[in-house]
Amino acid sequence: MRGPKFNGHLRAPRNVGRLENPAACVQKSNPICGDELTLAICVRDRKVSGARFQAVGCGATLAAASAMTEMLVGCGLTEVVRKVTAAAIEAELGGLPRHSRHAAILSSSAAAQVAKEALRNQ
């Protein structure tokens, strides 16, 4: 059984779609399960000012990506790796079963990579 936070993100995912002129955009995939995630961000004053994602995968991947984008907005580019971790995403969702933790790992990996790309692009 999933908790209310997970179900909220699954039923009404936040920040789904594309960004016009993003500061950075990355694509990540999990070769074991086939989940795919595209993440784009906008940056203002070295902080994430907007984030959008597109995902193909299980419900946990959609919920984790939704939670991750909410965590990203307002976060400094150099803070993303420390703050938007797989454990933090899991906590934001109210926990994930062991077999679904790959979703939080995929989202945190995308967040770290997009922040690094945005820093390189500045």
C-alpha positions in Angstrom: 0.0 0.0 0.0 1.3 3.4 -1.0 1.1 6.5 1.3 -0.8 9.7 0.6 2.2 11.6 -0.6 3.1 8.9 -3.1 -0.5 8.7 -4.3 -0.7 12.4 -4.7 2.3 12.6 -6.9 1.2 9.5 -8.9 -2.4 10.8 -9.5 -1.4 14.4 -10.1 2.3 14.6 -11.1 3.8 18.0 -10.8 6.0 19.7 -13.4 5.3 17.3 -16.3 6.2 18.5 -19.7 8.9 20.4 -21.5 10.7 23.7 -20.9 11.3 26.3 -23.6 15.0 27.3 -23.6 16.2 25.3 -20.6 19.6 26.0 -19.0 20.2 22.3 -19.1 18.5 19.1 -20.1 19.5 15.5 -19.5 18.1 12.0 -20.3 18.6 9.1 -18.0 17.5 5.5 -18.2 17.5 2.4 -16.1 18.7 -0.4 -18.4 17.4 -3.1 -16.1 13.8 -2.1 -15.9 13.6 0.2 -19.0 12.4 3.4 -17.1 13.4 6.6 -18.9 13.5 10.1 -17.6 14.1 13.4 -19.3 14.7 16.4 -17.0 15.1 20.1 -17.9 15.7 23.1 -15.6 15.8 26.8 -15.8 18.3 28.7 -13.7 18.3 32.2 -12.2 21.0 33.5 -10.0 22.6 30.0 -9.8 19.4 28.5 -8.4 16.9 26.3 -10.1 13.9 28.5 -11.0 11.9 25.9 -12.9 12.0 22.1 -13.6 10.0 19.9 -15.9 10.2 16.2 -16.6 9.0 13.6 -19.0 9.0 9.9 -18.0 8.2 6.5 -19.3 8.1 3.8 -16.6 6.5 2.5 -13.5 4.3 4.5 -11.2 7.2 4.9 -8.7 9.3 6.6 -11.4 6.5 9.1 -12.2 6.0 9.8 -8.5 9.7 10.1 -7.7 10.3 12.4 -10.7 7.4 14.6 -9.6 8.7 14.9 -6.1 12.2 15.5 -7.3 11.2 18.5 -9.5 9.5 20.1 -6.5 12.6 19.6 -4.4 14.8 21.1 -7.2 13.0 24.4 -7.5 14.7 27.0 -5.3 17.8 24.8 -4.8 21.2 26.2 -5.5 23.0 24.4 -8.3 25.9 23.4 -6.0 23.4 22.1 -3.4 21.5 19.7 -5.6 23.8 16.7 -5.1 23.6 17.1 -1.4 19.9 17.9 -1.0 18.1 16.0 -3.8 19.3 12.5 -2.9 17.5 9.2 -3.4 16.9 9.0 0.3 15.4 12.5 0.4 13.1 11.7 -2.6 12.0 8.5 -0.8 11.3 10.5 2.4 9.4 13.1 0.4 7.2 10.3 -1.0 6.6 8.8 2.5 8.9 5.8 1.7 9.2 3.3 -1.2 9.2 -0.4 -1.2 12.6 -2.0 -1.8 11.6 -3.1 -5.3 10.7 0.5 -6.2 13.8 2.3 -4.9 15.3 2.3 -8.4 12.9 5.2 -9.1 14.4 7.5 -6.5 17.9 6.6 -7.6 17.0 7.4 -11.3 15.5 10.8 -10.3 18.4 11.8 -8.0 20.9 10.8 -10.6 19.1 13.0 -13.2 19.0 15.9 -10.8 22.7 15.7 -10.1 23.5 15.4 -13.8 21.3 18.3 -14.8 22.8 20.6 -12.1 26.3 19.8 -13.3 25.4 20.5 -16.9 23.8 23.8 -15.9 26.9 24.8 -14.0 29.0 24.0 -17.1 26.7 26.0 -19.3 27.0 29.2 -17.3 
